[in-house]
């Protein structure tokens, strides 16, 4: 998939200050009140424990719950307004158009068309890969969008727990990028606690 082939884009998310105004998009699902997040945060959870429990949740979820979680995550992490703020010479016009089309397809896919849409998205991401202008230093937030779409497309193609877990990890990394999460106590960060609650609610 594209995520592994974007060698010119540099590493995934580093712990650097946000500078382009990225925000997770509210899709209408209720978020956890801070009081509830505080209950979650009262439990200390290391990042390694988080990854294990995430995998257990994903593997134990029904196909319907996996779909609900994946689509909700994609829609929270991608939108046209955020994309418009991220272009700034990172991609050719052709690549930019392909990415916008891929994002739209990822957000609107139906369960019955997942595999065929994955094929289309993969082709579009190939055009994106060919049109990268940055040399090892792509904006991490733009790379995040590409990783979201790529991970979701991989899941649409094979339905594997691994690819859905990767999508959840991208959501975690977005928050870490903004807030520099304590990896020895991830739930101490309110946004991580809220994201974890959303993950458990949709997958359980």
Residue pairs with C-beta under 8 A, 6 or more apart in sequence:
1 122
1 125
1 150
1 151
1 153
1 154
2 122
2 125
2 126
2 128
2 129
2 146
2 150
3 146
3 147
3 150
3 151
5 129
6 129
6 132
6 138
6 143
6 146
7 136
8 132
8 134
8 135
8 136
8 138
9 132
9 134
9 136
9 137
9 138
9 143
9 146
10 134
10 136
10 137
10 138
10 143
12 140
12 143
12 147
12 173
13 140
13 143
13 144
13 173
13 174
13 176
13 177
14 140
14 177
15 176
15 177
15 180
16 140
16 177
18 141
18 177
18 178
20 85
20 86
20 139
20 141
21 85
22 82
22 141
22 144
22 174
22 177
22 178
23 82
24 76
24 77
24 171
24 174
24 175
25 75
25 76
25 77
25 78
25 79
25 82
26 76
27 72
27 75
27 76
29 72
29 198
31 194
31 198
32 40
32 193
32 194
32 197
32 198
34 190
36 197
37 190
37 193
37 194
37 197
38 190
38 193
40 187
40 193
40 196
40 197
41 187
41 188
41 189
41 190
41 193
43 187
44 184
44 185
44 187
44 188
45 53
45 185
45 186
45 187
46 183
46 184
46 185
46 186
47 181
47 183
47 184
47 186
50 172
50 186
50 196
51 165
51 169
54 165
54 168
54 169
54 199
55 161
55 165
57 199
57 200
57 203
57 204
58 66
58 161
58 164
58 165
58 168
58 203
59 161
60 203
61 69
61 203
61 204
63 159
65 202
65 203
65 204
66 155
66 159
66 161
66 164
66 203
67 111
68 202
69 164
69 168
69 199
69 202
69 203
70 152
70 155
70 164
70 167
71 107
71 109
72 198
72 202
73 148
73 152
73 167
73 168
73 171
74 106
74 107
74 148
74 149
74 152
74 167
75 107
76 171
77 144
77 145
77 148
77 170
77 171
77 174
78 103
78 106
78 107
78 145
78 148
78 149
80 100
80 103
82 141
82 145
83 99
83 100
83 103
83 145
86 139
86 141
86 142
86 145
87 96
88 139
89 133
90 132
90 133
90 134
90 138
90 139
90 142
91 99
91 128
91 131
91 132
91 133
91 142
92 131
92 133
94 127
94 131
95 127
95 128
95 129
95 130
95 131
95 132
96 131
98 124
98 125
98 127
98 128
98 131
99 124
99 125
99 128
99 145
99 146
99 149
101 124
102 120
102 121
102 124
102 125
102 128
102 149
102 153
103 145
103 149
105 117
105 120
105 121
105 124
106 117
106 121
106 148
106 149
106 152
106 153
109 117
109 156
114 156
114 157
115 156
115 157
117 153
117 156
118 153
118 154
118 156
118 157
119 157
121 149
121 152
121 153
121 156
122 153
122 157
125 146
125 149
125 150
125 153
128 146
132 138
140 177
141 177
144 170
144 173
144 174
144 177
147 166
147 170
148 167
148 170
151 163
151 164
151 166
151 167
151 170
152 163
152 167
154 160
154 163
154 166
155 163
155 164
155 167
168 199
171 195
171 199
172 181
172 186
172 192
172 195
175 181
175 189
175 191
175 192
175 195
178 191
179 189
179 191
181 189
181 192
182 188
182 189
186 192
186 196
187 193
187 196
